[in-house]
């Protein structure tokens, strides 16, 4: 019945499945939505969309697929006043189109045909229908490419309701890349959890005690170690320069990660990773730590996250001596490679919006160096990054 | 059996369709939305409107799916066996029914599973089969509990965790968006029918102004507006007081009900101050 609609949703990346479509069909069969487009829209939305992030996409697909439908259900119940048809036609037709119409028999004739067709349709289908609707070569409907076409029910609402519900697209601002708050970040970071019992057995294992007691016939107390998140995380922050614009997001990420991971270590670098890192920005010149030491100190089971905009001159990455601050013996890319040689799970989080990446060569370069494991610092991006780390 | 809102709950059209679909098809309804938009209240109202009993299951971070089905109290049984109690012979004495069991055996009640996202990530997956087929197996006694009349299941979530796809596929979904001014006025009318119209109008202006202040940590929601109105009525604040734009009184009276955060109050004061200065 609505197979095309279903596939259009799929194409628009709304995650719909056959099961949900069948649910919708079942609901239609049981008359949950009774012959009203609005109700059908609500029903379809509630059956097919399961995440508010996808509501906007759904609205858009619905709008294009069922264009003009809403208008029709009102028209056919009434006599169509000729004036009114004319006014619609005149409002949407350009002068050239009007001329064309004249050549094809004039406006009157066209309107007569429209009236007749509307009546015919009323006989053929009961309740809502969309024969006058989308696409097609009929001169009537929103997408028709007949120059005589009359645009219907698109902008013009009914009964003073300015726009149809799905044309309002109220859910626009809920689309994925929302602003990050510490709480949201924590939730995203929580993906990266792997609980394990390690260390000293210092907790009473009640279930085990009962099991053993029942088996042995005397009280046999069982102990076990506490359950802890054993994920270890190493974060490298790019600091200063172009990163100043993103300081708030980074602070939020930092504080969220601080509370979420028990084993978390962080280091700062400027623009590009070279032979030195530091932990305190005020004393960065005096208390430097060789990068080699860091790579040796933290085992390969650490998950590594780079946070930086990767925006710099490409020379800073590819050439020895490219650094803007000092003479570096080895190029930045050598260091990036070394990090990836030691650690299996490495991602790069970039606070720059993804759509701007392609305009900055150094971002593309770094993305390549990290074999595409660069993610935007948004909730969606963070989610993907954590999933990558968890693999 | 149709839900059309109640005298104390304003349901928008889309919400009604979603609730009715969930009742007719006997599938769970998942409700999300900003805090304070009436997700939990919805279940109560559906139960009241349909005249059905209500069973609430509040989820905590430590809740396990098994607890919703039943729990086997082994410790009591162990103690009883040491004391030679007669009850020990029948294992059924030590099985405590969970909320789902209760819901399955009653005459199609409304079951609210509140804040499902609080539980462990695996929690919804563990309930898939139980909610889908509305039956489960009790290993201790070897019996299968099957719902004779399927309950109406309403699940709320605050979006702290993403729910698994397999779980979502089996539910209807509704996102309660923040009510528009018209709906909001109706809601207030339902809660405080004798409130002065003028006062409501002025209070709503102030309320939506506050909601539009950029950078608020916690935007006030419906439940907070209702609390605030209650206070305004109790204090007998006149509409004029709300309307007056005295630069000395920058923030609305009794703002404590609306702004729950120290930083927000400061921010609001600062912005209000700037706005007023520009105006004069």
Boltz contact constraints between the chains, C-beta under 6 A:
constraints:
  - contact:
      token1: [A, 17]
      token2: [B, 169]
      max_distance: 6.0
  - contact:
      token1: [A, 19]
      token2: [B, 169]
      max_distance: 6.0
  - contact:
      token1: [A, 20]
      token2: [B, 169]
      max_distance: 6.0
  - contact:
      token1: [A, 26]
      token2: [B, 25]
      max_distance: 6.0
  - contact:
      token1: [A, 27]
      token2: [B, 21]
      max_distance: 6.0
  - contact:
      token1: [A, 27]
      token2: [B, 25]
      max_distance: 6.0
  - contact:
      token1: [A, 30]
      token2: [B, 24]
      max_distance: 6.0
  - contact:
      token1: [A, 32]
      token2: [B, 20]
      max_distance: 6.0
  - contact:
      token1: [A, 32]
      token2: [B, 21]
      max_distance: 6.0
  - contact:
      token1: [A, 32]
      token2: [B, 24]
      max_distance: 6.0
  - contact:
      token1: [A, 39]
      token2: [B, 17]
      max_distance: 6.0
  - contact:
      token1: [A, 42]
      token2: [B, 14]
      max_distance: 6.0
  - contact:
      token1: [A, 42]
      token2: [B, 17]
      max_distance: 6.0
  - contact:
      token1: [A, 43]
      token2: [B, 17]
      max_distance: 6.0
  - contact:
      token1: [A, 43]
      token2: [B, 21]
      max_distance: 6.0
  - contact:
      token1: [A, 46]
      token2: [B, 18]
      max_distance: 6.0
  - contact:
      token1: [A, 46]
      token2: [B, 172]
      max_distance: 6.0
  - contact:
      token1: [A, 46]
      token2: [B, 173]
      max_distance: 6.0
  - contact:
      token1: [A, 46]
      token2: [B, 174]
      max_distance: 6.0
  - contact:
      token1: [A, 47]
      token2: [B, 172]
      max_distance: 6.0
  - contact:
      token1: [A, 50]
      token2: [B, 168]
      max_distance: 6.0
  - contact:
      token1: [A, 50]
      token2: [B, 173]
      max_distance: 6.0
  - contact:
      token1: [A, 52]
      token2: [B, 175]
      max_distance: 6.0
  - contact:
      token1: [A, 187]
      token2: [B, 160]
      max_distance: 6.0
  - contact:
      token1: [A, 210]
      token2: [B, 74]
      max_distance: 6.0
